[in-house]
């Protein structure tokens, strides 16, 4: 047989062997990540009464509609693309943008219009500011231009741009900020596919503690909420990602950042650590203890229900892969280990910034003292497969995008991370996975994957992908 070679990083290997050497310059980058345009659309579509024009190709318009769909449960935002094609890239697409902006303002009558530049729209350097000046003068409607080409970064970059430009345009200072008021930052970047309902539970828990939710950046957020953004002294982050331009805005307005060094409130152990850490920041520890004491009462009946006992017994002492955005994956690994006595043998952390990965690894510090999980940082899929083959894994929990990866390896997979609506992953039942209440949802979901893993072993074996 003639030897056939393929590129692998800076080396060549026989095609019969999987790629086993990697570096930052590898040509094998195959993981699913959202680009800056997607992040910008996600942040914009959390704002009420806005409209979005995508200055880019039709495909980029569809990416933004997918992102918009995560908010459509409570807030529908119109999105169109001005459909830049080959001729427009060569000769300029400003005429299409002009017509699209005029149509959008007339048809939608938004309180604010965003122009999001996709890669094609960004690269051709159309004079967008002239279109904005014309229509702002004629309509008196604010128009914000975001240069969110995907080559600028991943989702957090786009989110950073939208947050910063929106606050610069609308937020107003106040002399005496409220010390018991808090802004919630980037709930969609925490990584849970149930994030819309998780946010409701987070807001409920904080309100029970005695805090006031000043503004959410962004989900079902009004312009009035944006105007009073600076009324809160603290921003509680629901992501570990760095947002550098937004951080500069916070520093300029003396707003404190909290939440980076604590897990998300997934399960009992995480919820207590998160809740008490937030309470200490506001001097509300005693009140927080009272709230959680009441929350525990809602779980006591689990001890007497057969299904709950069955799930917890079957899940305990199993070996699991957890893969997803870094805040969620690290927090979920802690939940499995401390609440269910399940071993997250492989923890796959995806995120844009190095700081986010390091913060996620930080909350795994205690877990790593008890056993030695494999922790992968933004790995290639083939690296994930190699890790799986090195450990006795019984099921996986992660994003819908990796479902075929795990099931192809013969491992039952449960999708709990990622976005709500991407690839049809949608939760129609409004129930959270965060807080004590969320344990009921999580146990129900884990029951499904355990049943799939142990009642149909031959099915998974037949689906297993084999190297040839």
C-alpha positions in Angstrom: 0.0 0.0 0.0 1.3 3.4 -1.0 2.0 5.6 2.0 -0.3 8.7 2.0 0.5 11.7 4.1 -1.5 14.5 5.6 -0.6 17.7 7.3 -0.7 17.8 11.1 0.6 21.0 12.6 4.0 21.6 11.1 4.6 17.8 10.6 3.4 15.2 8.1 1.9 11.9 9.2 0.5 8.8 7.6 -3.2 9.0 7.2 -3.8 5.7 9.0 -2.7 7.3 12.3 -4.7 10.0 14.2 -3.1 13.4 14.7 -1.2 13.2 18.0 1.1 16.3 17.9 -0.3 19.8 18.3 0.7 23.4 18.6 -0.9 26.8 18.3 -0.2 26.8 14.6 -1.9 23.5 13.8 -4.1 23.3 10.7 -6.4 20.9 12.5 -8.5 23.6 14.3 -11.9 21.9 14.3 -13.7 23.0 17.5 -17.1 24.8 17.4 -16.8 28.4 18.7 -19.0 31.4 18.1 -17.4 34.4 16.4 -17.5 38.1 17.3 -20.5 38.8 15.1 -22.5 36.1 16.9 -21.6 37.5 20.2 -22.5 41.0 19.1 -25.9 39.8 17.8 -26.5 38.0 21.1 -25.8 41.1 23.2 -27.9 43.4 20.9 -30.9 41.2 20.8 -31.2 41.3 24.5 -32.2 44.9 24.3 -35.9 45.7 23.9 -37.3 47.7 20.9 -34.1 47.6 18.9 -33.4 46.5 15.4 -30.4 44.9 13.8 -29.0 45.4 10.3 -26.2 42.9 9.4 -23.8 44.5 6.9 -22.6 41.2 5.5 -23.5 38.0 3.6 -26.8 36.2 3.9 -25.2 33.4 5.9 -24.0 35.9 8.5 -27.6 37.1 8.7 -28.7 33.6 9.6 -26.0 33.4 12.3 -27.5 36.5 13.9 -31.0 35.2 13.7 -29.9 32.1 15.6 -28.4 34.2 18.3 -31.5 36.4 18.4 -33.6 33.2 18.9 -32.2 32.7 22.4 -33.8 36.0 23.5 -37.0 35.5 21.5 -38.7 33.6 24.4 -39.2 37.0 26.1 -38.0 39.6 23.6 -38.2 39.4 19.8 -35.8 41.6 17.8 -36.0 42.0 14.0 -32.8 41.1 12.1 -32.1 41.4 8.4 -28.9 41.2 6.3 -28.3 43.7 3.5 -26.9 40.7 1.5 -23.5 41.7 0.4 -22.4 39.6 -2.6 -19.4 39.5 -4.9 -20.1 42.7 -6.8 -20.6 44.6 -3.5 -17.3 43.4 -2.1 -15.5 44.7 -5.3 -17.5 47.9 -5.9 -18.8 48.7 -2.4 -22.0 47.8 -0.5 -23.0 51.2 0.8 -26.1 51.5 -1.4 -27.5 48.3 0.0 -26.8 49.3 3.5 -28.4 52.7 2.9 -31.6 51.1 1.6 -31.6 48.5 4.4 -31.2 51.2 7.1 -34.0 53.3 5.6 -36.3 50.3 5.3 -35.6 49.1 8.9 -36.2 52.5 10.5 -39.5 53.0 8.6 -40.8 49.4 9.1 -39.6 48.7 12.6 -39.6 52.1 14.2 -37.0 51.0 16.7 -35.7 53.0 19.7 -32.2 52.1 18.6 -30.8 50.5 15.5 -27.6 48.5 15.4 -25.4 48.0 12.3 -23.3 44.9 12.8 -20.5 44.5 10.3 -19.7 40.9 9.4 -16.3 39.9 7.9 -17.2 41.0 4.4 -18.8 44.3 5.4 -15.9 45.1 7.7 -13.1 44.3 5.2 -14.4 46.5 2.3 -14.4 49.6 4.6 -17.7 51.2 3.4 -18.3 54.8 4.7 -20.9 53.6 7.2 -20.7 56.7 9.3 -22.1 58.8 6.5 -25.2 56.6 6.3 -25.6 56.8 10.1 -25.3 60.6 10.1 -27.9 60.9 7.4 -30.5 58.7 9.0 -29.9 59.9 12.6 -30.6 63.5 11.3 -33.7 62.5 9.4 -35.2 60.1 12.0 -33.8 61.2 15.4 -33.3 57.5 16.2 -29.9 56.5 17.6 -27.8 54.2 15.3 -24.8 52.3 16.6 -22.2 50.8 14.4 -20.3 47.7 15.6 -17.3 46.5 13.6 -17.8 42.9 14.6 -16.1 41.0 11.8 -15.4 37.4 13.0 -11.7 37.8 12.5 -11.6 40.3 15.4 -12.2 37.5 17.9 -14.8 35.1 19.4 -18.2 35.8 21.0 -16.9 37.6 24.1 -15.2 40.2 21.8 -18.5 41.0 20.1 -20.3 41.2 23.5 -17.6 43.6 24.7 -18.1 45.9 21.8 -21.9 46.1 22.1 -21.9 46.5 25.9 -19.3 49.3 25.7 -20.8 51.3 22.8 -24.3 51.0 24.2 -23.4 52.3 27.6 -21.3 55.1 26.2 -24.3 56.2 24.2 -27.1 55.9 26.8 -25.9 55.4 30.4 -26.0 58.4 32.7 -24.0 59.1 35.9 -25.6 59.5 39.3 -24.2 61.1 42.5 -25.2 58.5 45.0 -25.2 54.9 43.6 -27.3 52.3 45.4 -25.1 50.1 47.6 -27.6 47.2 47.6 -28.1 47.3 43.8 -26.3 45.1 41.3 -26.0 44.7 37.5 -25.8 41.2 36.1 -23.3 40.8 33.3 -23.4 38.5 30.3 -25.8 35.7 31.4 -25.6 34.0 28.0 -21.8 33.6 28.4 -22.1 31.5 31.5 -22.5 28.5 29.2 -25.7 26.9 30.2 -28.2 25.9 27.5 -30.9 26.7 30.0 -29.5 30.2 30.6 -32.8 32.1 30.1 -34.5 30.2 33.0 -31.3 30.1 35.0 -31.1 33.8 34.9 -34.6 34.1 36.4 -33.6 31.8 39.2 -30.4 33.8 39.9 -32.4 37.0 40.0 -34.9 35.4 42.4 -32.2 34.2 44.8 -30.5 37.6 44.8 -33.8 39.4 45.4 -34.6 37.0 48.2 -31.3 38.0 49.8 -32.3 41.7 49.7 -30.5 42.9 46.6 -32.1 45.0 43.8 -31.4 44.0 40.2 -30.5 47.3 38.6 -29.8 46.2 35.0 -29.1 43.0 33.1 -26.6 43.3 30.3 -28.5 42.0 28.4 -31.7 40.1 28.5 -35.1 41.7 28.1 -33.4 44.9 28.9 -35.0 48.3 28.2 -33.2 51.5 27.3 -34.4 52.9 30.6 -32.4 50.1 32.3 -29.3 51.1 30.3 -29.7 54.8 31.2 -29.6 53.9 34.9 -26.8 51.3 34.6 -24.4 53.5 36.6 -26.8 53.6 39.6 -25.3 50.3 40.8 -21.9 50.1 42.5 -21.2 46.5 41.5 -21.4 44.3 38.5 -21.9 40.6 39.1 -20.3 38.7 36.3 -22.0 35.4 35.1 -19.0 34.7 32.9 -15.3 34.4 33.5 -14.4 36.1 30.2 -12.5 39.3 30.0 -14.3 42.2 28.5 -11.5 44.7 28.2 -13.3 47.8 26.8 -16.2 47.3 29.1 -13.8 46.9 32.0 -12.3 50.3 31.1 -15.8 51.8 31.2 -16.4 50.2 34.7 -13.1 51.6 36.0 -13.9 55.1 34.6 -17.3 55.0 36.5 -15.9 53.4 39.7 -18.0 50.2 39.3 -16.6 47.1 41.1 -16.4 43.7 39.4 -17.4 40.6 41.3 -18.1 37.0 40.6 -14.9 35.9 38.7 -13.5 33.6 41.4 -16.6 31.7 42.4 -18.5 28.8 40.6 -21.9 29.2 39.1 -24.7 28.1 41.4 -25.1 24.6 40.0 -26.1 22.1 42.7 -25.9 22.4 46.5 -22.2 22.9 47.1 -21.8 25.5 44.2 -24.9 27.4 45.2 -23.8 27.8 48.8 -20.3 29.0 47.8 -21.7 31.4 45.2 -24.6 32.7 47.3 -22.5 33.3 50.4 -19.7 34.9 48.4 -22.1 37.4 46.9 -23.8 37.9 50.3 -20.4 38.7 52.0 -19.8 41.4 49.4 -23.0 43.2 50.4 -22.9 42.4 54.1 -25.9 40.1 53.8 -24.5 36.8 55.0 -27.1 36.2 57.8 -30.0 36.9 55.3 -28.4 34.5 52.8 -28.3 31.7 55.4 -32.0 32.2 56.1 -32.9 32.0 52.4 -30.9 28.8 51.8 -32.4 27.2 54.9 -35.9 27.7 53.3 -34.6 26.5 50.0 -33.4 23.2 51.5 -37.0 22.3 52.6 -38.0 22.0 49.0 -35.5 19.1 48.5 -36.3 17.0 51.5 -38.9 15.0 49.8 -36.3 13.7 47.3 -35.2 11.2 50.0 -38.5 9.4 49.7 -39.0 9.2 46.0 -37.8 6.1 44.2 -36.8 7.8 41.0 -34.6 10.3 42.7 -32.9 7.6 44.8 -32.4 5.5 41.7 -30.8 8.3 39.7 -28.5 9.3 42.5 -27.4 5.8 43.1 -26.8 5.0 39.5 -24.9 8.2 38.8 -22.6 7.9 41.8 -19.1 6.5 41.3 -19.5 6.7 37.5 -16.7 8.2 35.3 -17.9 11.1 33.2 -16.7 13.7 30.6 -17.8 17.3 31.1 -17.3 19.6 28.2 -18.5 23.2 27.6 -17.8 26.9 28.2 -15.3 27.2 31.0 -17.6 28.6 33.8 -20.3 26.0 33.2 -18.0 23.0 32.7 -15.9 23.7 35.8 -19.0 24.4 38.0 -20.8 21.3 36.6 -17.8 19.1 37.4 -17.8 20.3 41.0 -21.5 19.6 41.2 -21.1 16.0 40.0 -18.3 15.3 42.4 -19.4 17.1 45.6 -23.2 16.5 45.3 -23.5 13.2 43.5 -20.1 11.4 44.1 -19.5 11.2 40.4 -16.0 11.4 39.0 -15.5 14.0 36.2 -12.5 12.2 34.7 -12.2 14.5 31.8 -13.1 18.2 32.0 -13.0 20.1 28.7 -12.9 23.9 29.0 -13.8 26.2 26.0 -13.6 29.9 26.2 -12.0 32.9 24.4 -9.6 34.4 26.9 -6.8 32.8 28.9 -8.1 34.4 32.1 -11.4 32.7 31.7 -9.7 29.3 31.5 -7.5 30.0 34.5 -10.4 31.2 36.6 -12.3 28.0 35.7 -9.2 25.9 36.7 -9.1 27.9 39.9 -12.5 26.7 41.1 -11.4 23.1 40.4 -8.4 23.4 42.8 -10.1 21.5 45.7 -11.4 18.8 43.4 -8.0 18.1 42.0 -6.7 17.4 45.5 -8.9 14.3 45.7 -8.2 12.7 42.3 -6.5 13.6 39.0 -8.9 14.6 36.2 -7.7 15.4 32.7 -8.3 19.1 32.1 -8.2 20.1 28.5 -8.1 23.8 27.5 -9.7 24.7 24.1 -8.6 21.3 22.7 -9.0 19.9 19.2 -11.7 17.3 19.0 -9.1 14.7 18.3 -7.4 15.6 21.6 -10.8 15.0 23.3 -11.1 11.6 21.7 -7.6 10.6 22.7 -8.4 11.6 26.3 -11.6 9.6 26.3 -9.8 6.5 25.0 -7.3 6.8 28.0 -10.0 6.7 30.7 -13.0 4.4 31.5 -15.8 6.9 30.6 -19.4 5.9 31.0 -21.3 9.0 29.8 -20.7 12.6 28.8 -22.4 16.0 29.6 -21.8 19.0 27.3 -22.9 21.0 24.3 -25.2 19.8 21.6 -22.4 20.5 19.1 -20.3 17.7 20.5 -23.1 15.1 20.8 -22.0 13.2 17.7 -18.4 13.3 18.8 -19.2 11.4 22.0 -21.9 9.2 20.7 -19.7 8.2 17.8 -17.2 7.0 20.4 -19.9 4.9 22.0 -20.6 7.2 24.9 -24.1 8.4 25.9 -24.3 12.2 25.8 -26.5 14.7 27.6 -26.7 18.2 26.1 -26.9 20.8 28.9 -24.4 23.4 27.8 -24.1 25.9 24.9 -26.9 28.1 23.5 -30.7 27.4 23.9 -31.7 27.2 20.2 -28.6 26.3 18.2 -29.0 23.0 16.3 -32.6 22.6 17.7 -31.6 22.4 21.3 -34.5 24.1 22.9 -36.1 23.8 26.4 -39.8 24.4 26.2 -40.3 23.9 30.0 -39.5 27.1 31.9 -37.4 25.5 34.7 -33.9 26.4 35.8 -30.8 24.3 36.3 -29.3 26.7 38.8 -29.8 26.9 42.6 -31.3 24.3 44.9 -34.4 24.4 42.7 -32.3 23.4 39.6 -31.3 20.1 41.2 -34.7 18.7 40.3 -34.1 19.6 36.6 -30.6 18.2 36.6 -31.5 14.9 38.2 -34.3 14.5 35.6 -31.8 15.1 32.8 -29.1 12.8 34.3 -31.7 10.1 34.6 -32.2 10.2 30.9 -28.5 9.9 30.0 -27.9 7.1 32.6 -30.8 5.1 31.2 -29.3 5.6 27.7 -25.9 4.6 28.9 -26.8 1.4 30.8 -30.0 0.1 29.3 -28.8 0.2 25.7 -25.1 -0.6 25.7 -25.2 -2.4 22.4 -26.8 0.6 20.7 -23.8 2.8 21.7 -21.4 0.1 20.8 -22.9 -0.1 17.3 -22.7 3.6 16.8 -19.0 3.7 17.8 -16.8 5.3 15.2 -13.7 3.3 14.4 -10.4 4.5 12.9 -9.6 2.5 9.7 
